[in-house]
């Protein structure tokens, strides 16, 4: 066995060629010094010969190569594949560097010294932009893939075909293939001359391309006239890399993002129509690219596309893109009718559309129709709906019973409107608030001389004081309400009793000019039915002053107003007496049973009307007694 002596420096030391790969230089160094095989030089470098062919050099190998070649280690390291690691990042560096196969430019090897260019190590690079020819990765005669060893020898080890004899395949400079390859070359060299997203680094562009393959892979090429499948994940139908696959894949990525977003939307449409078994998984993998905020312009176009698809009725609101990005739903211009049915119902949506309060559109999908409502017009309709009150809501705001609202409407203090929002007429919220504002009392505490809103109505109802009249007195300035509550409601107001008496006196004077009370009025004031009223008239307790005979034969009874008013002012029912004189109803009923109090109705009907004077006398006596 021959013992190899490791020289300190080889006798023949060729110059490094600009752009040459480290494996190419190492093979030329071995050949120049007449080593019978690459394995001999590998022994000097203390490595396996396959590492040289794979351009897999570590620092120790480079230091030793520098020692025997006289070339600086830094310069040699810049010729290795490792220089691409910082440009591509670790993940894409492992995927994009070709180790076992070699490709070359048939024009480059005819010029000057036979060598292998470092840039040819990159899988995506398939065109020599200097000569505008497609790189070759297998023997033109037998189809065998090319190793570094065979390439540096210049011929195929299987059939002996000379690589110098391989024909050129020209690439037109205006073609997408050439533009995509020039774009890659510019990014590798750091030139900001790219036609698409020049701000992306090589690593960002590789990330964009890799994720885009989830959409493109399996579809036919968008840049060819005949159906050529796109195989983006570094494989062909046999599971192996090829120049053809890489060229087609990266050219389609370039086309996809050129003329942005038109081509981009064409790809998304084709992807959506393609019958993938794992379509949604592919889509989710593509969307991972948007974790890098550098791709925000692409994400915005992506979101816009799916919004348009939704507006056209092609996808639903539960589509995956909306599930992962709920905020995207807020950007929709239209909403489906099903989404707003809880707010208005189908019938009201149609009425709102008929009244031009909302804008709608109908999309036909075969025999099926889908209804959509324009979002802005819907929001305005909702805002408009919020300007109206129902009677119940108005009564709650004012602090009065619902039954009191009709009288307020009849007096013209509030108005109702017919709207498409409800079958019932509605009140304008601002009108209700304005009425409350006009009746608002100044801040103050209630005194013994004051009556609350409801106390005033109870006490003076017999004198014709109603909610409407009370409001009118306030608006006319004849009553000065006060309140201690932060809420602005009529029920929270209280009044000076003396002012109330003055207003009630005016009501009485007004009634003196009328014809008197009708029987129905007296029944309402006494809280009795018609049969009881008839018995009261028979017994002579209430005798009509006049009897009018109507044309249809019916009789109409008119009672003296002064007599009725005096009776009501001098008498009180049990519950009213209890509140007014602070005496329990049990005590009052006991006094009636003992004969101390007399029922002015003489037991007719179910209501007791008691003399205020008698009650007052009994109360005074009770308070003056020693037991009290």
SULKA-V305034 format. One record per backbone hydrogen bond with DSSP energy under -0.5 kcal/mol. CO is the residue of the C=O (numbers start at 1). NH is the residue of the N-H. E is the energy in kcal/mol with one decimal. If there is no record, write none. Layout:
co,nh,e
CO,NH,E
CO,NH,E
This chain:
co,nh,e
2,4,-0.6
4,6,-0.5
5,7,-0.8
11,13,-0.6
12,14,-0.5
17,20,-2.3
19,118,-2.9
21,25,-1.9
22,26,-2.4
23,27,-2.3
24,28,-2.3
25,29,-2.4
26,30,-2.1
27,31,-2.4
28,32,-2.4
29,33,-1.4
30,35,-2.6
31,34,-1.5
37,40,-1.1
37,41,-0.8
38,42,-2.0
39,43,-1.6
40,44,-1.1
41,45,-2.0
42,47,-2.4
43,46,-0.5
48,51,-1.3
48,52,-0.7
49,53,-1.6
50,54,-1.7
51,56,-3.0
52,55,-1.5
55,57,-0.9
55,81,-0.7
58,62,-2.2
59,63,-2.5
60,64,-2.2
61,65,-2.5
62,66,-2.4
63,67,-1.8
64,68,-1.9
65,69,-1.7
66,70,-1.8
68,10,-2.8
72,76,-2.0
73,77,-2.7
74,78,-1.5
75,79,-0.5
76,79,-1.2
76,80,-0.5
77,80,-1.1
79,22,-1.5
80,83,-1.2
81,84,-1.9
82,85,-1.7
82,86,-0.6
84,88,-2.6
85,89,-2.4
87,203,-0.6
88,92,-0.6
89,93,-2.2
90,94,-1.9
91,95,-1.2
92,96,-2.7
93,97,-1.1
96,98,-0.5
96,123,-3.5
97,99,-0.6
104,106,-0.6
104,136,-3.0
105,109,-1.7
107,110,-0.9
108,111,-1.5
110,112,-0.6
116,21,-3.1
117,120,-1.1
118,121,-2.0
119,122,-1.4
121,98,-3.1
122,125,-0.5
124,126,-0.7
126,135,-3.2
127,129,-0.9
128,132,-2.2
128,133,-1.0
132,171,-2.8
133,128,-2.6
136,104,-2.1
137,146,-1.2
139,143,-1.5
144,139,-3.4
146,102,-2.2
147,151,-2.5
148,152,-2.5
149,153,-1.2
150,154,-1.4
150,155,-1.2
151,154,-0.6
154,163,-2.1
154,164,-0.5
156,160,-1.9
161,156,-2.4
162,165,-1.4
163,166,-1.2
168,170,-0.6
169,134,-2.3
172,175,-1.6
175,179,-2.4
176,180,-2.7
177,181,-1.9
178,182,-2.8
179,183,-2.1
180,184,-1.8
181,185,-2.4
182,186,-2.7
183,187,-2.1
184,188,-2.4
185,189,-2.1
186,190,-0.7
186,191,-2.2
187,190,-0.5
191,193,-1.2
197,200,-2.1
201,205,-2.6
202,206,-2.5
203,207,-2.1
204,208,-2.5
205,209,-2.7
206,210,-2.9
207,211,-2.4
208,212,-2.0
209,213,-1.4
211,214,-1.2
212,215,-1.3
212,216,-2.3
213,217,-2.9
216,219,-2.4
219,230,-2.9
226,228,-0.7
228,221,-3.1
229,231,-0.6
230,218,-2.8
230,232,-0.6
232,234,-1.5
236,239,-2.3
240,236,-0.6
242,246,-2.2
243,247,-2.8
244,248,-2.4
245,249,-2.7
246,250,-2.4
247,251,-1.8
248,252,-2.0
249,253,-1.7
250,254,-2.0
251,255,-2.5
252,256,-2.5
253,257,-1.5
254,258,-0.7
255,258,-0.7
257,260,-0.5
258,263,-0.6
259,262,-1.4
259,263,-1.0
261,265,-2.6
262,266,-1.5
263,267,-2.1
264,268,-2.1
265,269,-2.3
266,270,-2.3
267,271,-2.8
268,272,-2.5
269,273,-1.9
270,274,-1.5
274,276,-1.6
276,279,-0.6
278,282,-2.5
279,283,-2.5
280,284,-2.1
281,285,-2.2
282,286,-2.3
283,287,-2.1
284,288,-0.7
285,288,-0.8
286,289,-2.0
287,290,-1.5
288,291,-1.7
289,292,-1.5
291,293,-0.7
292,295,-2.1
293,296,-1.6
295,299,-2.3
296,300,-2.6
297,301,-1.6
298,302,-2.5
299,303,-3.0
300,304,-2.2
301,305,-2.2
302,306,-1.7
303,307,-2.1
304,308,-2.3
305,309,-2.1
306,310,-2.1
307,311,-2.6
308,312,-1.7
309,314,-2.7
309,315,-0.7
310,313,-1.8
316,319,-1.6
319,322,-1.4
319,323,-1.5
320,324,-2.1
321,325,-0.7
325,328,-1.5
326,329,-1.3
327,330,-0.9
328,331,-1.5
329,332,-1.3
333,375,-3.9
335,373,-3.4
336,339,-0.8
336,340,-0.8
337,340,-0.6
338,341,-0.6
340,343,-0.9
340,344,-1.9
340,345,-0.6
344,348,-0.5
345,349,-2.0
346,350,-1.9
347,351,-1.8
348,352,-3.0
349,353,-2.1
350,354,-2.6
351,355,-1.9
352,357,-2.6
352,358,-1.0
353,356,-1.6
359,374,-3.7
361,372,-2.5
363,365,-0.5
363,370,-2.6
365,368,-1.7
368,365,-3.4
370,363,-2.7
371,337,-2.2
372,361,-2.1
373,335,-2.7
374,378,-1.9
375,379,-2.6
376,380,-2.2
377,381,-2.1
378,382,-2.7
379,383,-2.3
380,384,-2.7
381,385,-2.9
382,386,-1.7
384,387,-1.6
385,388,-1.6
387,429,-3.4
389,427,-3.1
390,394,-2.5
391,395,-2.7
392,396,-2.2
393,397,-2.2
394,398,-2.2
395,399,-1.5
395,400,-2.2
398,490,-2.2
398,491,-0.9
401,404,-1.4
402,405,-1.4
404,408,-1.4
405,409,-2.4
406,410,-2.9
407,411,-1.7
408,413,-1.9
408,414,-0.8
409,412,-1.5
415,428,-0.7
417,419,-0.5
417,426,-2.8
419,422,-0.8
426,417,-2.9
427,389,-3.7
428,432,-1.8
429,433,-2.6
430,434,-2.5
431,435,-2.3
432,436,-2.2
433,437,-2.2
434,438,-2.1
435,439,-1.2
437,440,-0.9
442,483,-2.0
447,450,-1.5
449,497,-2.9
451,495,-3.2
452,456,-2.7
453,457,-1.7
454,458,-2.3
455,459,-2.7
456,460,-2.3
457,461,-0.8
460,463,-1.1
460,465,-2.0
461,464,-1.8
464,466,-0.6
466,470,-2.6
467,471,-2.6
468,472,-2.6
469,473,-2.5
470,474,-1.8
471,475,-2.7
472,476,-2.1
473,478,-2.1
473,479,-1.3
474,477,-1.3
479,481,-0.7
481,442,-1.5
482,494,-2.0
483,444,-1.9
487,489,-1.2
489,492,-1.1
490,493,-1.8
493,453,-2.0
494,482,-1.9
495,451,-2.7
496,500,-1.8
497,501,-2.5
498,502,-1.9
499,503,-2.0
500,504,-2.9
501,505,-2.4
502,506,-1.5
503,507,-1.7
504,508,-2.3
505,509,-2.3
506,510,-1.9
507,511,-1.8
508,512,-1.4
509,513,-0.5
510,513,-0.9
511,514,-1.7
517,559,-3.3
518,522,-2.2
519,523,-2.5
520,524,-2.0
521,525,-2.3
522,526,-2.6
523,527,-1.2
523,528,-1.8
529,533,-2.1
530,534,-2.2
531,535,-1.8
532,536,-2.2
533,537,-2.0
534,538,-2.1
535,539,-2.5
536,541,-1.9
536,542,-1.2
537,540,-0.8
542,544,-0.5
546,558,-2.9
548,550,-0.7
548,556,-3.2
550,553,-1.8
554,550,-3.2
556,548,-3.7
557,519,-1.3
558,545,-2.2
558,546,-2.2
559,517,-1.9
560,564,-2.2
561,565,-3.1
562,566,-2.6
563,567,-2.5
564,568,-2.6
565,569,-2.2
566,570,-2.1
567,571,-1.5
570,612,-3.5
572,610,-2.9
573,577,-2.9
574,578,-2.4
575,579,-1.6
576,580,-2.9
577,581,-2.8
578,582,-0.7
578,583,-0.9
584,588,-1.9
585,589,-2.5
586,590,-2.1
587,591,-2.3
588,592,-2.0
589,593,-2.3
590,594,-2.2
591,595,-0.7
591,596,-2.1
591,597,-1.2
592,595,-0.8
598,600,-0.6
598,611,-0.5
599,602,-2.0
601,604,-1.6
603,605,-0.5
608,574,-0.5
608,610,-0.5
609,600,-3.1
610,572,-2.3
611,615,-2.2
612,616,-2.9
613,617,-2.3
614,618,-2.3
615,619,-2.6
616,620,-2.3
617,621,-2.4
618,622,-2.5
619,623,-2.3
620,624,-1.8
621,625,-1.2
625,628,-0.9
